[in-house]
């Protein structure tokens, strides 16, 4: 049987108005020509990254999946944590359903995927506290060997805070 793949790419804050410019760039042009493109996306409310991405993977509105903001309400913290962890999503995600059906899944910097049951997971998670260590925090939130492999191959592309 021929292997099938589904790849979902989300470009945060890209709108329909950006497509003319993006279609002139070589890599975006290829993606647009050879993939499927949804031009008339209607966002959810609130139109924020984390609620929107949780909606994409669940098919539910924020009031139903539970991710209602990017950050968790915490009046005691100047820099509160975000909804990084899968535990904040109520119900199944497309990742959960694929894994339950014996499929391999991969997520690269997709919001709200930390500690998900994803085969190859590099979640979006950042340090918000002075005592946090980014390497440890990322390793504990995703697939450690996958992340190490990706860092070994592509880590040179990062310039830290720069």
Secondary structure as the mmCIF struct_conf table of DSSP 4:
data_model
#
loop_
_struct_conf.conf_type_id
_struct_conf.id
_struct_conf.beg_label_comp_id
_struct_conf.beg_label_asym_id
_struct_conf.beg_label_seq_id
_struct_conf.end_label_comp_id
_struct_conf.end_label_asym_id
_struct_conf.end_label_seq_id
TURN_TY1_P TURN_TY1_P1 UNK A 12 UNK A 13
HELX_RH_3T_P HELX_RH_3T_P1 UNK A 16 UNK A 18
HELX_RH_AL_P HELX_RH_AL_P1 UNK A 19 UNK A 22
TURN_TY1_P TURN_TY1_P2 UNK A 23 UNK A 24
BEND BEND1 UNK A 25 UNK A 25
HELX_RH_AL_P HELX_RH_AL_P2 UNK A 26 UNK A 34
BEND BEND2 UNK A 35 UNK A 35
BEND BEND3 UNK A 45 UNK A 46
HELX_RH_AL_P HELX_RH_AL_P3 UNK A 49 UNK A 58
HELX_RH_AL_P HELX_RH_AL_P4 UNK A 62 UNK A 65
BEND BEND4 UNK A 69 UNK A 70
STRN STRN1 UNK A 71 UNK A 71
TURN_TY1_P TURN_TY1_P3 UNK A 75 UNK A 76
BEND BEND5 UNK A 78 UNK A 79
HELX_LH_PP_P HELX_LH_PP_P1 UNK A 80 UNK A 81
STRN STRN2 UNK A 82 UNK A 82
BEND BEND6 UNK A 83 UNK A 83
STRN STRN3 UNK A 85 UNK A 85
HELX_RH_3T_P HELX_RH_3T_P2 UNK A 86 UNK A 88
BEND BEND7 UNK A 89 UNK A 89
BEND BEND8 UNK A 91 UNK A 91
HELX_RH_AL_P HELX_RH_AL_P5 UNK A 94 UNK A 100
TURN_TY1_P TURN_TY1_P4 UNK A 101 UNK A 102
STRN STRN4 UNK A 106 UNK A 108
BEND BEND9 UNK A 109 UNK A 109
TURN_TY1_P TURN_TY1_P5 UNK A 111 UNK A 112
STRN STRN5 UNK A 114 UNK A 114
TURN_TY1_P TURN_TY1_P6 UNK A 115 UNK A 115
BEND BEND10 UNK A 119 UNK A 119
STRN STRN6 UNK A 120 UNK A 122
BEND BEND11 UNK A 129 UNK A 129
TURN_TY1_P TURN_TY1_P7 UNK A 130 UNK A 131
HELX_RH_AL_P HELX_RH_AL_P6 UNK A 134 UNK A 141
BEND BEND12 UNK A 142 UNK A 142
HELX_RH_AL_P HELX_RH_AL_P7 UNK A 144 UNK A 154
HELX_RH_3T_P HELX_RH_3T_P3 UNK A 155 UNK A 157
TURN_TY1_P TURN_TY1_P8 UNK A 160 UNK A 161
#
